[in-house]
Amino acid sequence: MAEQQIIGGLSCGDVLARLSDYLDDDLSAEERAAVEEHLRGCRWCEELGGAVSAVVGSLREHLGTAPTVDDDVARRLAERLAREE
């Protein structure tokens, strides 16, 4: 990247810092809209975001869903961790 652009009120660095939260859908609607506006206007960030998205998607597909923990086990683990603090 030669020079950071500011598009949608965000610089390329701002978008990079938010990319993980963007992919996890953990941004507010306003932040998400700003990132999407930047991605539409910045070829470099669009390409990087697409590449990162593909890697994350592939990992999620191959790693599958995290196993669930029984409520009783989760409660006992939380109690034990609280005692360890």
Secondary structure, DSSP 8 states (H G I E B T S, - for coil): --S--EETTEEHHHHHHHHHHHHTT-S-HHHHHHHHHHHHH-HHHHHHHHHHHHHHHHHHHHH-------HHHHHHHHHHHHHH-
